[in-house]
Amino acid sequence: MPINSTASSGLAGATIPTTPGNLLKLMIASARMTPQADGNLTEIFLKDPLPQGMGTTYNSPKFGTLIASSLTQGVDMTQQQALTATNIVVTPAEVGVQGIITRKSIAQWSEPAAERAGVIMRQAMDRKKDIDISGLFAGFSRITGTATTVPSLGVITASVALLASGPQVPATAVAQAAGLGYDVQQGPFIGVVSPVTVHYLTRGLLGGPSTTASVTTASIGLSGSPGSLQDQAARGGFQNSRIGELGGAMLYRNANLAKIASNDESNSFIGTKDAIVFVPMDYDALGDIDTEVDKSLRAIELNYIEDYGFAELDDAKGILVKLNNAPPTS
């Protein structure tokens, strides 16, 4: 084995192997996890499981409205109306994640491979559910904001105003009267926005209402009374996915929202909890991570299966909020 030496005086200093890999146990740090956002949309919106033994489809009927008419004394009332209902059908389908770990890997790795794989698989399922549900936002017929709209308190209050007013029918007086009070939403209202939207909303709260406002040290402690939302935003920011009530809606942050790749546009949502329904199937051995030994492969399969459906439950209960979510710099 070669060592550091001199021809005249033998060893000079410490003996340093030139091939240390054969003698030294190299230090390897604990494996790191790729950060992934935990899902929250299945808990924010209506969650209505389909019980075992109740078929393979979920049905949600909605009754229509009736119209009251003025009467004339002594004249028979002949305004018969049918009470109708519309139905939303949701058909759950299987979604799965599979991982394979060889027996040799399990024997050699110092990391708890199966445990780490289970965490990663559940996070992948969370992302899938959030992307599926947030993809429904674009289906709501009423819209506030555009692809160039900078997130602001005004967009939120505008959405709440539309929901609380009900669909407008600016046609004839009769048609307008028939539409008044129809599908008016009383709340409580919720909102789902991206982390970038939270930044712009915070900037507006602290720096001022204009789109060019920025957060400054003068804002801190001067934006609101102690304990207010502005004070909280200035001092601690919004650390949790539940941001708080703003503009009449309880806002939630979500980094898994379905993206619009062509530009910086992002779809958000303001509405009621039951505007969207998440329907998980409920039967034995579903939602657990099962293991299966593959002897010919000398490996263990990890299989995670869930069975669920999702749908826009009521168009009148939600607003699509289009916002510009350009990466912030200030």
Number of C-alpha atoms within 10 A of each C-alpha: 5 9 13 13 14 9 7 7 7 9 12 12 8 9 11 11 14 11 11 10 9 9 8 9 8 9 6 7 6 8 11 7 9 7 8 13 14 17 23 20 25 19 10 19 18 18 17 14 15 23 14 11 8 10 10 13 14 21 10 12 12 12 10 12 14 13 10 9 7 7 11 7 7 6 7 8 11 7 11 8 10 9 9 11 11 9 12 13 14 21 18 19 15 12 14 14 16 15 15 17 17 14 15 10 12 15 9 8 9 11 12 10 14 17 9 13 16 19 11 18 18 18 17 17 19 20 20 17 23 20 18 19 21 21 16 17 25 17 15 18 11 17 19 19 21 14 15 15 16 20 25 22 16 14 19 23 16 19 26 26 14 21 24 18 15 18 16 12 15 10 10 9 10 9 11 13 14 15 18 14 14 17 18 16 20 13 15 12 23 22 28 28 24 19 18 19 23 21 19 25 22 23 25 21 24 25 21 15 15 12 15 12 15 19 17 12 11 10 19 17 15 13 19 17 11 11 9 11 19 21 20 17 22 24 11 8 15 18 9 9 18 16 19 16 14 15 18 19 21 18 22 22 24 22 20 23 26 21 15 10 8 6 12 14 19 23 25 25 25 30 28 26 19 17 20 26 23 27 24 24 26 17 12 8 11 15 17 13 17 13 15 11 15 13 9 6 12 12 17 18 19 19 18 21 17 19 17 19 23 24 19 19 21 16 15 20 26 31 28 21 28 23 24 20 23 15 10 9 5 11
